[in-house]
């Protein structure tokens, strides 16, 4: 198994794909540019729409490989739609606004201590977990009161 990379640039994304057997074709480089330019969460369909000259398989396979590499996070919106974010921090969790779909990363020491406690009580090694809080963000709360 390949080590978890630290994401710093789109060249790193392309290098990760190359390490997983993808040739650095023009469509893949364009796809990496679209993903890297996304400041917030995105769906595969949004990436595909931003690069209409890139085939659907060229969109989905690299996303899958980047998920496996740990540089993308996959989130499920309340309606079940998958969204992705770049994993810019090693270990983190997410909040997802149920109204506008804004995704934010967060870290919390209390949750980390709880995970350590649970890990010692389980009797096995935790190899992964997912913690997502579905919220109404401050922006949407402000719009509701206006």
N, C-alpha and C positions, 0 to 999 in steps of 0.2 A: 504494500500500500504506500502511495506517495505521501510525503509529509504535508501538513496543512501550511499553505503559503501565507505570507503577509502581503496584502494588497496595497500597492503604492501607485500604480499607473496603468494606462491601457496597454503598454508594452508588457507589463506583468500579466495582464489577462491573456494576451496573445501567447505569451510564453507558457502559461498554464495549459492553454488549449494544445499547443504544440507538444508539451510533455505528455499529453493524453492522446496523441496520435492524429491531431488535426493539422493539416498543412496550412500555412499562412496565406490562404488565397485572398484575393481582393474582397469578395463578399464577406468572409470571416473578419477581415480587418475592419470593414465598414460596420459590421454587426458589433464588434468590440467598441468602436467609436460611439455608436448609438447608446450602448449600455453604459459606457463610461460617462457620457454626457448627461445621463438622467440623474438629476439631483435628488429625486424622490423615488418612490416605488414605481414599478412598471409591470405590465403584463407582457406576455410573449406577443400578443396581438398588437400592442402598442409599439413594440420594437419592430415587428414586421411591417406595420404601417409607416414607420419612420424610415424604413429601408425597403421600399417596394420592389427593388431589383434583386433582393436577396430571397432565395427560395425558402419555403416554410421549414424544410428539413434542416437548412443551414441556420435557421433561428433556433429550433428546438433542441437539436443535438448539442450545440455549444452551451446552451443554458443548462442542460442536464449535466454536462461535464463540469461546468463551473459550480453547480450545486454540490456535486460529489467532491470537488476540490475544497469546498468550504468558503469560497469567496462570494457566493450568492446565498441569500437566505430566501426560503420560500415561505410565504404567508398565505393563509386562507382568509379571505374576507368573509364577513358574516353570510353573504349570499353564496359562498363556496368558490368564488372566482379566485384562482391563484394569482398572487402578485409576488414580485421579487424585489429585493433590495441588495445593493452591494454591502458586503460585510466589512465595514471599515474598522470594526473593533473585534478583538479576538473573541471574547465571550460576552454576550449581551442578550437582551430580550427586547420585545417590541410592544408598542402601543399602536392600535389601529383605530382611527376615528370611524365610527359606524355611519356617519353622515357624509363626510367628504372623502373618506378613504386615505387620509394622510397617515403615513407610517413613520414612527419615530423609534429610535434605538434608546435603550436605557440600561443602566447597570444599577444594582442596589445591593448593598452589603448584607441586609437582612435576608434577602432571597438567597444570596450566596451561602450564608451560614445555614439556612434551612436545607439547601441542597446537600451540603456536607453532612448534616445530621441525618438526613434521609439516606444518603449513601452509606453511612456506617450502619444504619438499621436494616437495610434491605438484604444483606447477605450475598451480594453480588456486585459486580462493577457496573455503574451507570455509564452507558456508552453514548447517551444522548438524551435530550429532553427539549421540550418546547414550552415556553411561557409567553403568552400573548394576552395583553389586556385590551379589551374592546371598550373604547371610551367615546365620549363626545368631546372633541378638542375645544380649547378655549376660543378659537375663532368661531366655531359653530355655535358654542354657547352664547357668544356675544351677538351673533346674528339672530338667535332665537329671542333674546331679551330686547332687541332693538325694534 
